[in-house]
Amino acid sequence: MKVLLLLLFSTTSFASPFVQSVARQELIAHGKMAYLNRCAGCHGDKGDGLGPGAKFLDPKPRDFTTGIFKFRSSPLGTLPSDHDLMNTISRGIPNSSMPSFADVPEQERFAIVEYIKTFSPMWNDSANFAPAVIGAAFPEEDFKDFSKFIVRAKKGKELFVESCVLCHGDRGYGDGEGAVDLQDDWEQPIRPANLAKLTIKSGKSVKDIYRILLTGVNGTPMSSYKDVYSDDALWDLAAWVLYMRGVENGVYDLNKLPIPLIQSQSIATEIKDK
């Protein structure tokens, strides 16, 4: 079994949801055992998010039977790639009860991904798949050079006021007027992300922020902004979110943009996305 899994893992592309049927059944069988051991306590034996521990958790565990996944590189309304699911399993979801499983052997995580895809018939319809949203290349120099970063952040602030303040609030705390009584697709109360935290659920780097702006978050009121602003302008918006994070952590002064209070190594590291 271990040799088979290693062979599959080394020859199967994460970009494709399809594996040769016989080999895939072997992989799914292994994934089921691993899932029941590691995941069912929260997500349930049937993948419906109703495991015995679910009642104690907020936010609730994902219901895999709906085929709705929040964090993806694919367009809004489509299924994630295998790579996306592997990232979530491996990194976990900050500010939630979903831990990192990076210490679990890689081939076992891959098997769990294949088993998760058996819970919803959406995985059987090619219409639900789409290539990753690429966007504009990361303007690395603009995020390394503070003066260039501030130019982007100032532009991003205008976009934030125009499109984001209603839900996320002036300071990005998720306390805007439109945040009241929001629900997700599972009819659970949901609050907009607190963008001032050092990490959001999809990750902590500016690239993670940018990806969410491109793709939106399935199952929530957070839509994609890819067709609202240019791909490059979304880097400006991501820069402003990063700046607000610095304000919250005493790096910058919101009332004195673009004057920094101090230069923080931790924020600088995030800006460089190392």
C-alpha positions in Angstrom: 0.0 0.0 0.0 2.7 2.4 1.0 4.6 1.8 -2.3 1.5 2.3 -4.3 0.7 5.6 -2.6 4.2 6.9 -3.1 4.0 6.0 -6.8 0.7 7.7 -7.2 1.9 10.7 -5.3 5.0 11.1 -7.5 3.2 10.7 -10.8 -0.2 12.3 -10.4 -0.5 16.0 -11.0 -2.3 18.1 -8.3 -3.8 20.2 -11.0 -6.1 17.4 -12.2 -9.0 16.0 -10.1 -8.9 12.7 -11.9 -6.8 9.6 -11.1 -6.9 6.3 -13.0 -9.9 4.5 -11.5 -8.4 1.4 -10.1 -5.5 3.1 -8.4 -7.8 5.9 -7.2 -10.0 3.4 -5.4 -6.9 2.1 -3.5 -6.0 5.7 -2.6 -9.6 6.5 -1.5 -9.6 3.4 0.8 -6.4 4.6 2.4 -7.8 8.1 2.6 -11.0 6.9 4.3 -9.0 5.2 7.1 -6.9 8.4 7.6 -10.0 10.6 7.5 -11.9 8.6 10.1 -8.8 8.7 12.3 -7.9 12.3 12.0 -10.9 14.3 10.6 -14.2 12.6 11.4 -14.3 13.9 15.0 -15.1 17.3 13.7 -16.2 16.9 10.1 -18.3 13.7 10.8 -18.1 10.2 9.4 -20.3 11.3 6.4 -18.3 14.6 5.8 -21.4 16.7 6.8 -19.6 18.7 9.4 -21.6 17.0 12.2 -18.8 15.2 14.0 -19.1 14.8 17.8 -16.8 17.8 18.4 -18.7 20.1 16.0 -21.1 21.4 18.6 -18.2 22.9 20.6 -16.7 24.7 17.7 -17.2 28.2 16.2 -16.8 28.5 13.3 -18.3 25.2 12.5 -16.4 22.5 10.7 -16.8 22.4 6.9 -19.6 20.4 5.4 -17.9 18.6 2.5 -21.2 17.3 1.1 -22.1 20.7 -0.3 -19.0 20.9 -2.4 -18.5 24.5 -1.2 -14.9 25.3 -0.2 -13.9 28.8 0.9 -10.2 28.9 0.1 -9.1 28.2 -3.4 -7.0 29.5 -6.2 -9.9 28.8 -8.6 -12.6 31.3 -9.6 -15.6 32.1 -7.3 -18.2 29.3 -7.4 -15.8 26.6 -8.6 -14.2 23.7 -6.8 -10.7 24.0 -5.4 -7.7 22.1 -6.9 -6.1 19.2 -5.2 -3.2 21.6 -4.4 -5.7 24.0 -2.7 -7.0 21.3 -0.5 -3.5 20.1 0.3 -2.6 23.6 1.4 -5.6 23.9 3.7 -4.9 20.5 5.3 -1.2 21.2 5.6 -1.4 24.8 6.8 -4.6 24.7 8.8 -6.9 27.7 9.1 -5.8 30.4 11.5 -8.4 31.9 13.8 -10.4 28.7 13.6 -10.3 25.2 15.1 -8.8 23.7 12.0 -5.2 22.8 12.9 -2.2 22.2 10.6 -1.6 18.6 9.6 1.8 19.4 8.2 3.3 16.6 10.3 1.1 14.0 8.7 3.0 12.1 5.9 2.4 13.8 2.6 1.0 10.7 0.9 -1.5 10.3 3.7 -2.7 13.9 3.3 -3.0 13.4 -0.5 -5.2 10.3 0.2 -7.4 12.3 2.5 -7.9 14.9 -0.3 -9.1 12.1 -2.6 -11.5 10.7 0.0 -12.9 14.2 0.8 -13.9 14.5 -2.9 -16.2 11.4 -2.5 -18.6 13.3 -0.3 -20.2 15.6 -2.9 -21.4 14.8 -6.5 -20.0 18.1 -7.6 -16.7 16.5 -8.0 -18.1 14.3 -10.8 -19.1 17.3 -13.0 -16.2 18.9 -15.0 -18.3 22.1 -15.2 -17.4 22.7 -11.6 -13.7 22.9 -12.3 -11.7 25.9 -13.6 -8.0 26.8 -13.9 -6.4 28.9 -11.2 -6.9 32.6 -11.2 -3.5 34.1 -11.9 -3.8 37.9 -11.6 -0.9 40.3 -12.0 2.6 39.3 -11.1 3.7 40.1 -7.5 5.3 43.6 -7.6 8.0 42.6 -5.3 10.1 45.7 -5.5 7.1 47.9 -4.6 6.7 45.9 -1.3 10.4 46.0 -0.5 10.8 49.7 -0.9 8.9 51.6 1.8 8.2 54.7 -0.3 6.8 52.6 -3.2 4.8 50.6 -0.7 3.2 53.7 0.7 2.2 54.9 -2.8 0.4 51.6 -3.4 -1.2 51.8 0.1 -2.5 55.3 -0.5 -4.2 54.2 -3.7 -5.5 51.1 -2.0 -7.0 53.1 0.7 -9.3 54.8 -1.8 -10.4 51.4 -3.1 -11.0 50.2 0.4 -13.2 53.1 1.3 -15.1 52.6 -1.9 -15.8 48.9 -1.7 -14.8 47.4 1.7 -15.6 49.8 4.5 -19.3 48.9 4.6 -18.5 45.4 5.9 -14.9 45.6 7.2 -15.2 49.0 8.9 -12.8 52.0 8.7 -10.0 50.2 10.6 -10.6 46.8 9.1 -11.9 45.2 12.2 -14.9 43.6 10.5 -17.3 45.9 12.3 -18.8 47.9 9.4 -22.5 48.8 9.2 -23.1 46.1 6.7 -21.6 43.4 9.0 -24.8 43.0 11.1 -26.7 39.8 10.6 -24.5 38.4 7.8 -24.8 34.7 7.2 -22.9 32.2 5.2 -24.4 29.6 2.8 -24.8 27.2 5.7 -27.1 29.8 7.5 -24.5 30.3 10.1 -23.7 33.9 11.4 -20.5 35.2 9.9 -18.5 38.3 10.5 -16.2 39.9 8.0 -12.5 39.2 8.5 -10.6 41.3 11.0 -8.0 42.5 8.5 -5.9 44.1 11.3 -4.9 40.8 12.7 -1.4 39.5 11.9 -3.0 36.6 9.9 -6.3 36.0 8.2 -7.9 32.6 7.7 -6.4 32.1 4.3 -2.8 33.0 5.4 -0.7 35.8 6.6 1.2 37.1 3.6 0.3 39.9 1.2 0.0 37.2 -1.5 -2.7 35.5 0.6 -4.6 38.8 0.8 -4.3 39.3 -2.9 -5.6 35.8 -3.7 -8.7 36.4 -1.7 -9.4 39.6 -3.5 -9.0 37.7 -6.8 -11.1 34.7 -6.0 -13.5 35.7 -3.2 -14.6 33.3 -0.6 -17.1 30.6 -1.6 -20.1 30.2 0.7 -19.8 33.7 2.2 -20.8 37.3 1.2 -17.1 38.0 0.3 -17.1 38.2 -3.5 -14.3 38.4 -6.0 -13.0 41.8 -7.0 -11.2 40.6 -10.1 -13.9 42.1 -12.4 -14.3 45.2 -10.3 -10.7 46.5 -10.3 -7.7 45.7 -12.5 -5.4 42.9 -11.3 -2.6 45.4 -10.6 -5.0 47.7 -8.6 -5.8 44.8 -6.3 -2.1 44.9 -5.2 -2.8 48.4 -4.1 -5.8 47.2 -2.1 -3.7 44.4 -0.6 -1.0 47.0 0.3 -3.6 49.0 2.3 -4.8 45.9 4.1 -1.1 45.3 5.0 -0.7 48.9 6.2 -3.8 48.6 8.4 -2.2 45.5 10.0 0.8 47.6 10.7 -1.3 50.3 12.3 -2.9 47.8 14.6 0.5 46.5 15.7 2.0 49.9 16.3 4.1 50.2 13.2 2.3 53.0 11.4 0.0 55.9 12.4 -3.4 55.8 10.6 -3.7 59.6 11.0 -0.2 60.4 9.6 -0.2 58.4 6.4 2.4 58.0 4.9 4.7 58.6 7.9 5.8 55.4 9.7 6.2 55.5 13.4 8.9 52.8 13.4 10.4 50.3 11.1 9.3 46.8 12.3 11.3 43.8 11.2 8.3 41.5 11.6 6.1 43.6 9.3 9.0 44.2 6.9 9.4 40.4 6.7 5.7 40.0 5.8 5.9 42.8 3.2 8.8 41.0 1.5 6.7 37.8 1.8 9.7 35.6 2.8 
